[in-house]
Amino acid sequence: MSLRILLAVDGSEYSLRAVEHVLRLRDARCDIEPHLLNVQMPLESGHVKQFIAREAIEEYYRDEGLAQLQASSAALEAAGQPCTTHIAVGHIAQTVTRYAAEMKFDLIVIGTHGRTGLRHAVMGSVATEVIKLATVPVTVVRNA
């Protein structure tokens, strides 16, 4: 039985660290089924939606999502690990946790910048919010 892992990725070096962690699980003989999820923030302004066709907005989400998935999927592919990629639109932490619950993932893995103190308080943390909202275990891979 495979461990179904949802990797929340944003194209950053922190996402690649999360991928490295998942590959270490595999190397430790854990049977894994990784899925990469990139969440695009919705274009909130009604003005944008008035002047740009829905198809153009969807193409934008797809193109941005694919660009942000590319490095992580390439790293898994280079390591010989198949994966599935997904793109969603919404509030990041809520979308990740909802997706994990709906798709019955066993684990969420997410990279973090590792901010603390005032920078964390001001900028917030998607990883912290995922931990608060998740109904499945979450592994946060911190920047070394």
C-alpha positions as MATLAB code, in Angstrom:
seq = 'MSLRILLAVDGSEYSLRAVEHVLRLRDARCDIEPHLLNVQMPLESGHVKQFIAREAIEEYYRDEGLAQLQASSAALEAAGQPCTTHIAVGHIAQTVTRYAAEMKFDLIVIGTHGRTGLRHAVMGSVATEVIKLATVPVTVVRNA';
ca = [
       0.000    0.000    0.000;
       1.395    3.356   -1.049;
       1.617    6.433    1.130;
      -0.384    9.049   -0.788;
       1.524   12.300   -0.347;
       0.307   15.750   -1.332;
       3.254   18.075   -1.907;
       2.202   21.714   -1.916;
       4.683   23.476   -4.203;
       5.192   27.052   -5.333;
       8.264   26.828   -7.555;
      10.624   27.975   -4.797;
      13.766   26.397   -3.370;
      11.644   25.573   -0.306;
       9.421   23.392   -2.449;
      12.492   21.570   -3.740;
      13.533   20.847   -0.158;
      10.101   19.289    0.408;
      10.625   17.150   -2.706;
      14.025   16.048   -1.369;
      12.346   15.011    1.882;
       9.791   12.897    0.034;
      12.569   11.251   -1.967;
      14.335   10.400    1.317;
      11.136    8.638    2.418;
      11.248    6.608   -0.771;
      14.936    5.851   -0.289;
      14.089    4.576    3.201;
      11.908    1.987    1.475;
       8.605    3.766    1.943;
       6.249    3.065   -0.946;
       5.119    6.551   -1.979;
       2.629    8.042   -4.411;
       3.505   11.754   -4.648;
       1.112   14.337   -6.018;
       2.264   17.907   -6.596;
      -0.275   20.670   -6.045;
       0.225   24.294   -7.013;
      -2.422   26.732   -5.841;
      -2.883   29.966   -7.737;
      -4.332   32.940   -5.899;
      -7.597   34.018   -7.546;
      -7.821   37.285   -9.405;
     -10.070   39.053   -6.906;
     -10.894   42.222   -8.765;
     -14.235   42.208  -10.523;
     -12.755   44.743  -12.909;
     -10.266   42.190  -14.206;
     -13.037   39.707  -14.875;
     -15.051   42.350  -16.733;
     -12.294   43.038  -19.241;
     -10.529   39.707  -19.629;
     -12.202   36.598  -21.005;
     -12.670   33.649  -18.644;
     -10.620   31.489  -20.993;
      -7.687   33.926  -20.784;
      -7.823   33.892  -16.989;
      -7.925   30.076  -16.927;
      -4.976   29.970  -19.344;
      -3.080   32.334  -17.047;
      -3.716   30.064  -14.022;
      -2.651   27.009  -16.028;
       0.525   28.618  -17.383;
       1.565   29.995  -13.985;
       0.764   26.705  -12.275;
       2.743   24.658  -14.779;
       5.705   27.016  -14.426;
       5.638   26.654  -10.634;
       5.298   22.861  -10.817;
       8.138   22.415  -13.293;
      11.183   22.313  -10.973;
       9.583   19.943   -8.467;
       8.223   17.564  -11.100;
      11.595   17.601  -12.895;
      13.393   16.740   -9.639;
      11.091   13.786   -9.020;
      11.403   12.639  -12.630;
      15.211   12.889  -12.495;
      15.138   10.657   -9.400;
      12.987    8.119  -11.246;
       9.920    8.847   -9.142;
       6.627    9.176  -11.024;
       4.244   11.844   -9.779;
       0.955   13.456  -10.638;
       0.560   17.221  -10.904;
      -2.456   19.346  -10.029;
      -3.287   23.040  -10.287;
      -5.996   24.686   -8.210;
      -7.193   28.242   -7.660;
      -8.056   29.620   -4.241;
      -6.752   30.643   -0.854;
      -3.576   28.567   -0.566;
      -3.832   26.916    2.865;
      -7.574   26.308    2.629;
      -7.249   24.858   -0.864;
      -4.350   22.558    0.083;
      -6.142   21.173    3.130;
      -9.492   20.798    1.369;
      -7.802   19.040   -1.557;
      -5.950   16.693    0.808;
      -9.168   15.744    2.597;
     -11.272   15.351   -0.549;
      -8.666   13.277   -2.382;
      -7.910   11.168    0.726;
      -4.195   11.873    0.980;
      -2.290   10.308    3.878;
       0.180   13.157    4.327;
       0.756   16.770    3.312;
       4.361   17.876    2.820;
       5.122   21.573    2.504;
       8.302   23.615    2.512;
       8.620   26.767    4.566;
      10.835   29.819    4.617;
      11.361   29.316    8.339;
      10.603   32.910    9.296;
      10.269   33.659   12.981;
       9.450   36.584   15.208;
       8.180   39.823   13.711;
       8.683   38.715   10.088;
       6.486   35.675   10.740;
       3.853   37.769   12.525;
       3.723   40.340    9.724;
       3.986   38.015    6.728;
       2.166   35.016    8.188;
       2.874   31.478    7.160;
       1.035   29.263    4.743;
       2.628   26.252    6.446;
       1.308   27.329    9.857;
      -2.174   27.779    8.467;
      -2.026   24.371    6.734;
      -1.114   22.780   10.071;
      -4.082   24.477   11.749;
      -6.588   23.475    9.057;
      -5.402   20.014    8.048;
      -7.276   16.837    8.930;
      -4.307   14.681    7.849;
      -0.716   14.748    9.146;
       1.499   17.572    7.873;
       5.265   17.517    7.499;
       6.847   20.948    7.272;
      10.302   20.967    5.706;
      12.201   23.962    6.931;
      14.936   25.779    5.044;
      18.306   24.534    6.281;
];
